[in-house]
């Protein structure tokens, strides 16, 4: 009887260790979002720590996503309006871009956000920079696109597709466990 109890205990410990290891590996790696790379773009590798995702066209239009921690000692630091204003001031006052358009958007999983479109001339050539802001999972998701204005306009259907299909919320069975870390099952 004692041998059976020890065997059961060892089996239970092995199963517990397997579950803990699986969760630790799942929580520690992967992206906290899902994005589908559009036709005409190629995903770039090894872009961390600056970007969590980055893709480019052959002529240099770039789409990227950054997930930034949005928690402090008292909870979430700023709502969508706060981050829209912070990005606008940074782009205008520090980077020299003009805000050309701002609109409400919705991600592929229904998360509400704001898309800001900026313009900037460099050596007499116009450039476009778009940033879409989503708040989810105690993070700020910055979906950015930019390049020469004419090339961004040409790639705009592909950029719009990727931006509209980004999923910044985890869903499904393990969401409560993984939501604060990663949605790597995508």
Backbone torsions as a table, in degrees:
resi	resn	phi	psi	omega
1	UNK	NA	-39.8	-179.7
2	UNK	-65.7	-37.2	179.0
3	UNK	-64.8	-38.7	178.2
4	UNK	-65.4	-41.8	179.1
5	UNK	-63.3	-43.0	178.5
6	UNK	-64.3	-39.8	178.0
7	UNK	-64.1	-43.6	178.4
8	UNK	-63.8	-41.0	179.2
9	UNK	-64.2	-43.7	178.1
10	UNK	-63.1	-41.0	177.9
11	UNK	-63.5	-43.2	179.2
12	UNK	-63.9	-41.5	178.4
13	UNK	-64.5	-41.2	178.1
14	UNK	-62.6	-43.1	179.0
15	UNK	-64.8	-43.5	178.3
16	UNK	-61.7	-42.1	177.9
17	UNK	-64.7	-40.4	177.9
18	UNK	-62.7	-44.8	178.9
19	UNK	-64.2	-46.0	-179.7
20	UNK	-62.1	-42.3	178.8
21	UNK	-64.2	-43.7	179.1
22	UNK	-60.4	-45.6	179.3
23	UNK	-66.2	-40.9	179.9
24	UNK	-62.9	-43.4	178.6
25	UNK	-66.8	-42.8	-179.4
26	UNK	-65.9	-36.1	-178.1
27	UNK	-76.9	-31.5	-172.8
28	UNK	-85.8	-10.0	-177.5
29	UNK	-137.5	167.4	-179.5
30	UNK	96.7	166.8	-179.8
31	UNK	-89.6	148.5	176.0
32	UNK	-86.5	24.3	-179.5
33	UNK	-156.7	170.2	175.2
34	UNK	-125.2	137.1	176.9
35	UNK	-142.9	142.7	176.6
36	UNK	-105.9	121.2	178.7
37	UNK	-71.8	125.2	-176.4
38	UNK	-75.6	158.2	171.7
39	UNK	-55.9	145.4	-179.7
40	UNK	89.0	-9.3	178.7
41	UNK	-118.3	152.8	174.1
42	UNK	-126.7	130.6	177.7
43	UNK	-69.4	133.5	177.5
44	UNK	-91.4	143.0	179.7
45	UNK	-98.3	163.6	174.1
46	UNK	55.1	50.3	-179.8
47	UNK	-98.8	-7.7	179.3
48	UNK	-71.0	150.7	7.3
49	UNK	-91.0	-4.7	-176.4
50	UNK	-68.1	-37.0	-177.1
51	UNK	-133.1	145.3	174.0
52	UNK	-88.6	-21.0	178.2
53	UNK	-154.4	141.0	176.2
54	UNK	-154.0	134.0	178.3
55	UNK	-136.6	154.3	-177.6
56	UNK	-140.4	158.2	170.0
57	UNK	-93.5	167.0	177.9
58	UNK	-61.2	-28.0	-178.0
59	UNK	-98.6	14.0	167.6
60	UNK	98.4	7.5	172.2
61	UNK	-75.8	130.4	-174.8
62	UNK	-119.8	140.8	174.1
63	UNK	-123.0	132.0	-179.3
64	UNK	-141.3	161.5	175.1
65	UNK	-135.5	133.9	173.4
66	UNK	-124.0	136.8	174.8
67	UNK	-112.1	116.2	-174.7
68	UNK	-115.2	133.0	178.6
69	UNK	-57.2	134.7	-178.6
70	UNK	-123.7	35.7	178.3
71	UNK	-119.8	149.6	176.1
72	UNK	-133.1	-166.2	-178.3
73	UNK	-69.4	-19.5	-179.9
74	UNK	-114.8	20.3	178.4
75	UNK	107.1	-152.3	-176.8
76	UNK	-63.7	138.4	-179.2
77	UNK	-102.5	91.4	174.8
78	UNK	93.2	142.4	176.8
79	UNK	-95.3	-175.2	-177.1
80	UNK	-59.9	-42.0	178.4
81	UNK	-60.8	-40.0	178.1
82	UNK	-61.0	-48.9	-176.7
83	UNK	-71.0	-31.8	174.3
84	UNK	-61.5	-45.8	-179.8
85	UNK	-65.3	-42.4	-179.8
86	UNK	-62.6	-44.2	179.2
87	UNK	-65.2	-43.6	-180.0
88	UNK	-60.4	-45.3	179.7
89	UNK	-65.1	-41.8	178.1
90	UNK	-60.8	-47.8	-177.3
91	UNK	-67.4	-40.3	-177.3
92	UNK	-77.6	-55.5	-171.2
93	UNK	-80.4	-30.6	-176.9
94	UNK	-99.9	-44.7	-175.1
95	UNK	-91.8	-16.1	177.1
96	UNK	83.0	20.1	178.4
97	UNK	-91.9	151.8	175.3
98	UNK	-102.3	135.3	175.9
99	UNK	-75.8	120.0	-177.3
100	UNK	-101.9	-28.1	-176.7
101	UNK	-162.0	149.1	174.6
102	UNK	-144.9	133.9	-179.5
103	UNK	-151.1	157.3	174.5
104	UNK	-73.8	140.8	177.4
105	UNK	-137.2	166.6	177.5
106	UNK	-132.7	133.0	-179.8
107	UNK	-75.5	175.0	-179.9
108	UNK	-63.1	-18.3	178.2
109	UNK	-106.4	10.6	176.9
110	UNK	92.0	3.3	178.6
111	UNK	-72.3	129.5	178.9
112	UNK	-77.8	142.5	179.7
113	UNK	-151.3	-174.0	178.2
114	UNK	-131.6	135.5	175.9
115	UNK	-110.6	129.2	179.8
116	UNK	-116.4	132.3	177.5
117	UNK	-116.0	127.4	-177.5
118	UNK	-119.6	157.1	175.2
119	UNK	-131.5	153.8	-177.1
120	UNK	-159.1	136.6	175.1
121	UNK	-100.5	135.1	178.7
122	UNK	-132.5	117.7	-176.3
123	UNK	54.9	39.4	178.1
124	UNK	76.8	5.7	179.7
125	UNK	-111.8	132.2	-178.8
126	UNK	-79.1	138.4	177.1
127	UNK	-122.7	150.6	178.0
128	UNK	-119.9	143.0	176.0
129	UNK	-139.0	124.8	177.7
130	UNK	-115.5	138.8	172.4
131	UNK	-134.6	130.4	176.4
132	UNK	-113.4	132.4	-175.1
133	UNK	-114.0	126.7	173.1
134	UNK	-126.7	145.8	173.5
135	UNK	-116.7	123.5	177.8
136	UNK	-163.8	156.4	175.8
137	UNK	54.5	32.6	-176.9
138	UNK	59.7	32.7	178.7
139	UNK	-133.4	159.5	168.8
140	UNK	-103.8	122.7	176.4
141	UNK	-102.3	120.1	177.9
142	UNK	-108.2	111.0	177.6
143	UNK	-100.9	110.7	-171.8
144	UNK	-116.1	146.3	175.8
145	UNK	-144.3	145.2	179.7
146	UNK	-170.8	167.5	178.7
147	UNK	155.9	-168.7	175.5
148	UNK	-59.6	137.7	-172.6
149	UNK	-53.8	-46.3	-177.9
150	UNK	-64.1	-35.1	-180.0
151	UNK	-74.8	-36.4	176.3
152	UNK	-65.1	-42.9	178.4
153	UNK	-61.9	-40.2	178.6
154	UNK	-65.5	-37.1	-179.0
155	UNK	-88.6	0.6	-173.0
156	UNK	-57.1	-37.2	176.6
157	UNK	-62.0	-38.5	178.9
158	UNK	-70.4	-40.8	177.5
159	UNK	-64.1	-43.1	179.1
160	UNK	-62.5	-39.9	178.1
161	UNK	-60.1	-49.6	-178.2
162	UNK	-64.9	-44.7	-178.9
163	UNK	-63.7	-39.4	-178.1
164	UNK	-73.6	-22.8	-177.1
165	UNK	-101.2	2.1	175.5
166	UNK	-63.8	135.5	175.4
167	UNK	-115.1	120.1	-176.5
168	UNK	-109.4	2.3	176.6
169	UNK	-117.4	141.0	173.0
170	UNK	-79.5	150.2	174.9
171	UNK	-138.0	166.4	174.7
172	UNK	97.2	-167.6	-170.1
173	UNK	-58.4	-46.3	-175.3
174	UNK	-91.8	6.6	-176.3
175	UNK	-52.9	-45.3	-179.8
176	UNK	-61.6	-32.8	-179.6
177	UNK	-77.2	-43.3	-171.9
178	UNK	-94.4	-13.7	-170.4
179	UNK	-57.0	-34.8	-177.8
180	UNK	-86.1	-1.2	-175.9
181	UNK	-124.0	-57.5	-173.8
182	UNK	-161.9	158.0	174.2
183	UNK	-119.0	43.3	-168.8
184	UNK	-66.8	-7.2	-179.9
185	UNK	-71.4	-10.4	178.8
186	UNK	-67.7	NA	NA
